[in-house]
Amino acid sequence: MTRALRIVRTALLLSALGCDALPGRPGEADRYVHPDKVTDFEALYAQNCSGCHGAEGTLGPARALHDPIYLALASAAVLKRTIAKGVAGTPMPAFARAEGGSLTEAQIDALVSGLQERWGDATKRALPPYSEADARAAGQKPGDATRGRLAFSVFCAVCHGVDGRGGDKAGSVVDSSYLGLVSDQGLRTSVIVGRPDLGNPDWRGYVPGRAMTDEEISDVVAWLVAQRPQYPGQPYPEQIQGSR
């Protein structure tokens, strides 16, 4: 048999058997997967979320996601919108392809369902309204900064100081750099759910036996927003439709 015929015969054999039949073929776990097809929660979270929210959803520079109270407060629609569109004026970027990000809609859905299934809690909870708009829709008064100053002194000053500039237990919440990087909704979410990974209580734990009312939450947020420096062209406070 000539060399040319041997080459042709070998090529036909390989074509019939396929590369998977050869020694050293890759296992299922080693096969290349196109980035668009990755829908595993752990892989997506590690690649896109862990740098800010922590490897296990805690102890990152951004809000803890390993928090059943936060995941009960923020609906699936809120989580999806936040991941897809980001939060304007804050470090939270948009991840949806339509917004210039890298994730498909299926991948964003996988992140949302993964967060809820892994770190959420299906227990029914009596929670304050998620947003100021939700509070108003429920018939509550808009937040008032004057009342908020008093409420802050009752619920928050023991840690953050009477003027919010920090105390023995916690840092400043009126620092211009901080307020310039957090949305109004981000402030409200922090007041409601705290940061359990850092030992910060939720709205029920600031004063033992005395949870904040829905009105007091809105008032404290209004006072915090009023401390934010305003600059020409800055989108705060009303233009930001952020989440968290």
C-alpha positions as CSV (number, residue, x, y, z in Angstrom):
1,M,0.0,0.0,0.0
2,T,1.4,3.4,-1.0
3,R,1.9,6.1,1.5
4,A,-0.8,8.2,-0.1
5,L,-3.3,5.4,0.3
6,R,-2.3,4.8,3.9
7,I,-2.9,8.5,4.7
8,V,-6.3,8.5,3.0
9,R,-7.3,5.3,4.8
10,T,-6.2,6.7,8.2
11,A,-8.2,9.9,7.5
12,L,-11.3,7.9,6.6
13,L,-10.9,5.8,9.8
14,L,-10.6,8.9,12.0
15,S,-13.5,10.5,10.3
16,A,-15.6,7.4,11.0
17,L,-14.5,7.0,14.6
18,G,-14.4,10.7,15.5
19,C,-11.8,12.2,17.8
20,D,-13.6,11.1,20.9
21,A,-12.7,7.5,20.1
22,L,-9.0,8.2,20.3
23,P,-6.8,7.8,23.4
24,G,-6.4,11.0,25.5
25,R,-9.8,12.4,24.4
26,P,-11.1,15.2,26.7
27,G,-13.6,14.3,29.4
28,E,-17.0,16.0,29.6
29,A,-15.8,18.4,32.2
30,D,-12.8,19.4,30.1
31,R,-14.6,20.2,26.9
32,Y,-14.7,23.9,25.8
33,V,-17.9,25.7,26.6
34,H,-18.7,28.9,24.8
35,P,-19.1,31.8,27.4
36,D,-22.6,32.4,26.2
37,K,-23.6,28.8,27.2
38,V,-22.4,29.0,30.8
39,T,-25.4,28.9,33.1
40,D,-23.9,27.4,36.2
41,F,-24.5,29.7,39.1
42,E,-21.2,29.2,40.8
43,A,-19.2,29.9,37.6
44,L,-21.3,33.0,36.8
45,Y,-21.2,34.3,40.3
46,A,-17.4,33.8,40.6
47,Q,-16.7,35.5,37.3
48,N,-19.1,38.4,37.6
49,C,-20.1,39.1,41.3
50,S,-17.6,37.8,43.8
51,G,-15.1,40.6,43.4
52,C,-17.6,43.1,44.9
53,H,-20.0,40.9,46.9
54,G,-17.6,38.4,48.3
55,A,-16.7,34.9,47.3
56,E,-19.5,33.4,49.4
57,G,-21.8,36.5,49.1
58,T,-20.4,38.1,52.2
59,L,-17.5,40.3,53.4
60,G,-17.1,42.1,50.1
61,P,-16.9,45.9,49.6
62,A,-20.5,45.8,48.2
63,R,-23.7,44.7,49.8
64,A,-23.8,41.1,51.1
65,L,-26.0,38.9,48.9
66,H,-25.8,35.9,51.3
67,D,-28.6,37.5,53.2
68,P,-32.1,36.0,53.3
69,I,-33.6,39.2,54.6
70,Y,-32.2,41.2,51.6
71,L,-33.3,38.5,49.2
72,A,-36.8,38.5,50.7
73,L,-36.9,42.3,50.5
74,A,-35.7,42.6,46.9
75,S,-38.0,40.7,44.5
76,A,-36.7,38.6,41.6
77,A,-37.7,41.4,39.3
78,V,-35.6,43.9,41.3
79,L,-32.6,41.6,41.3
80,K,-32.9,41.0,37.6
81,R,-33.2,44.7,36.8
82,T,-30.2,45.5,39.0
83,I,-28.0,42.9,37.4
84,A,-29.1,43.8,33.9
85,K,-29.1,47.6,34.1
86,G,-26.7,48.2,37.0
87,V,-27.2,51.3,39.2
88,A,-26.4,54.6,37.7
89,G,-24.0,56.8,39.6
90,T,-22.6,53.9,41.6
91,P,-20.0,51.2,41.1
92,M,-22.6,48.6,40.1
93,P,-22.3,48.1,36.4
94,A,-24.8,46.8,33.9
95,F,-24.3,43.2,32.9
96,A,-27.0,42.7,30.2
97,R,-25.8,42.6,26.6
98,A,-28.4,45.2,25.7
99,E,-26.8,47.6,28.2
100,G,-23.2,46.9,27.0
101,G,-22.5,44.1,29.4
102,S,-21.4,40.5,28.8
103,L,-24.3,38.3,30.1
104,T,-27.2,36.9,28.2
105,E,-30.7,37.0,29.6
106,A,-30.6,33.3,30.4
107,Q,-27.4,33.9,32.4
108,I,-28.9,36.8,34.3
109,D,-31.9,34.5,35.1
110,A,-29.5,31.8,36.3
111,L,-27.9,34.3,38.7
112,V,-31.2,35.5,40.1
113,S,-32.6,32.0,40.6
114,G,-29.2,30.9,42.1
115,L,-29.1,33.7,44.6
116,Q,-32.7,32.9,45.8
117,E,-32.2,29.2,45.9
118,R,-28.8,29.2,47.5
119,W,-29.0,32.1,50.0
120,G,-32.7,33.0,50.1
121,D,-35.4,32.0,52.5
122,A,-38.9,31.0,51.4
123,T,-40.3,31.9,54.9
124,K,-42.9,34.6,54.7
125,R,-41.6,37.7,56.3
126,A,-43.3,41.0,57.3
127,L,-41.0,43.5,55.7
128,P,-41.1,47.3,55.3
129,P,-41.8,48.5,51.8
130,Y,-38.8,48.0,49.5
131,S,-38.7,51.4,48.0
132,E,-39.9,54.9,48.7
133,A,-42.4,54.5,45.8
134,D,-43.7,51.3,47.4
135,A,-44.2,53.1,50.7
136,R,-46.1,55.9,49.0
137,A,-48.2,53.4,47.1
138,A,-49.1,51.9,50.5
139,G,-50.4,55.3,51.6
140,Q,-47.4,56.4,53.7
141,K,-46.1,59.9,53.8
142,P,-43.0,60.8,51.9
143,G,-39.8,60.8,53.9
144,D,-39.1,64.0,55.8
145,A,-35.5,65.1,56.6
146,T,-36.5,67.1,59.7
147,R,-38.2,64.1,61.2
148,G,-35.4,61.9,59.9
149,R,-32.8,63.8,62.0
150,L,-34.7,62.9,65.2
151,A,-35.2,59.3,64.1
152,F,-31.5,59.1,63.3
153,S,-30.6,60.2,66.8
154,V,-32.8,57.5,68.2
155,F,-31.8,54.6,66.1
156,C,-28.5,55.3,64.5
157,A,-26.5,57.8,66.6
158,V,-25.3,55.2,69.2
159,C,-23.1,53.7,66.4
160,H,-22.6,56.5,63.8
161,G,-22.6,59.5,66.1
162,V,-25.3,62.2,66.6
163,D,-24.3,64.0,63.4
164,G,-23.6,60.8,61.4
165,R,-19.9,61.4,61.2
166,G,-18.9,58.2,63.0
167,G,-18.6,56.9,66.5
168,D,-16.8,54.3,68.6
169,K,-18.8,51.5,66.9
170,A,-19.2,52.5,63.3
171,G,-17.9,55.0,60.7
172,S,-19.4,58.0,59.0
173,V,-22.6,57.7,56.9
174,V,-22.5,61.3,55.8
175,D,-19.1,61.2,54.2
176,S,-19.4,62.9,50.8
177,S,-17.5,60.1,49.0
178,Y,-19.8,57.4,50.5
179,L,-22.9,59.4,49.7
180,G,-21.7,60.1,46.2
181,L,-21.4,56.3,45.5
182,V,-24.6,55.0,46.9
183,S,-28.1,55.5,45.5
184,D,-31.1,56.6,47.5
185,Q,-32.4,53.0,47.3
186,G,-29.1,51.7,48.4
187,L,-29.4,53.9,51.6
188,R,-32.9,52.7,52.2
189,T,-31.9,49.0,51.7
190,S,-29.0,49.5,54.2
191,V,-31.3,51.0,56.8
192,I,-33.7,48.1,56.4
193,V,-31.5,45.1,56.1
194,G,-28.2,46.3,57.6
195,R,-25.0,44.4,56.9
196,P,-25.2,41.1,58.8
197,D,-21.8,40.0,57.6
198,L,-20.3,43.1,59.3
199,G,-22.5,42.9,62.4
200,N,-24.7,45.8,61.4
201,P,-28.3,45.1,62.5
202,D,-31.5,45.4,60.5
203,W,-34.4,47.8,61.1
204,R,-35.5,45.6,64.1
205,G,-32.3,45.6,66.0
206,Y,-31.1,49.2,66.4
207,V,-33.0,49.7,69.6
208,P,-33.7,46.5,71.6
209,G,-37.4,45.8,71.5
210,R,-38.2,48.8,69.3
211,A,-38.3,48.2,65.5
212,M,-38.2,51.2,63.2
213,T,-41.6,52.1,61.7
214,D,-42.0,52.3,57.9
215,E,-42.3,56.1,58.3
216,E,-39.1,56.3,60.4
217,I,-37.2,54.4,57.7
218,S,-38.3,56.8,55.0
219,D,-37.5,59.8,57.2
220,V,-33.9,58.6,58.1
221,V,-33.3,58.0,54.4
222,A,-34.6,61.5,53.6
223,W,-32.2,62.9,56.1
224,L,-29.2,61.0,54.8
225,V,-30.1,62.0,51.2
226,A,-30.2,65.7,52.4
227,Q,-26.5,65.3,53.5
228,R,-25.3,64.4,50.1
229,P,-23.5,67.3,48.3
230,Q,-25.2,68.4,45.2
231,Y,-23.2,69.2,42.1
232,P,-24.3,70.6,38.7
233,G,-25.5,67.8,36.5
234,Q,-25.4,65.2,39.3
235,P,-28.3,62.7,38.9
236,Y,-29.2,62.5,42.6
237,P,-31.6,62.2,44.2
238,E,-34.7,61.7,41.9
239,Q,-33.1,60.7,38.6
240,I,-31.5,57.5,39.9
241,Q,-33.8,54.5,39.6
242,G,-31.3,52.2,41.2
243,S,-31.8,49.2,43.3
244,R,-30.1,47.3,46.0
